[in-house]
Amino acid sequence: MGLETRIPESHFDLLEDKSPCMCATTKSNGLLSVHPVSALWEDGRIFFSTMKSRGKYKNLLKDARVSLCFLDPANPVRYLEVRGRAILTDDPERIVINKMAKHHMGVDEYPFDPPGTERATVTVEVVEVWVQP
């Protein structure tokens, strides 16, 4: 346990859980900004969706460093932190947000965006991982 370069199987359950994780980005003034996000882990990739008008998207455009922290809801001392770089891609067909809505909410389409909302997918390129048993 401790610093790793890959996500160990012992913590896959945290990635598969439906609980939100905390996402840290760096603001243009150098301060950190932390937001809860719902993430998906699929085919060895971690990703989430965000509105292009959100601060986290703007922060990641300027500085791609990102950290996600997944807590064990049954034991908050056990967690997984994934540190890396964000790869941003547009999602005009809303494929990722709808996939997330299916996983987290059990619905086919994400229902909360106002008309005309632009979305992007944030895929985390893993650089290092901190594992707490």
C-alpha positions, 0 to 999 in steps of 0.5 A: 500500500502507499504510492503506486503507479497502477490501480491495485485490484484491492481497490477496484471496488471503490471505482465500481461504487456509485458514490461520488468521488472528489475531484481536485483541479488547479485554478488560474491563481494557483489555489486548488478547487475540489468538487464532487463528481460521479466517475466511471471506470470502464476498460481500465479508464477513469472518466467523468462528464462536465459542463463546459461552463464549469470551473473544473473544465476551465481549470483543466483547459489551463492546467491538465493536472487532476486528482480524484479521491475515492472513499470507501463509504463503509470505511472512510480511512480506506481510500484511493487517490488517482493523480494524473492528467486530464484529456478533454474531449467534446461530447456533443452527442451526450454519450458519456453523460448518458452512460453515467446516468444509466450507471449512477441513476438507472435512467437512459438520459441525464435529465438535469442539463438545461437545453443547449448545455455543452458537455465534455468528457474528462479522461484521467491519464493515470500518473500515480496512485495513492492507496490507503488500506 
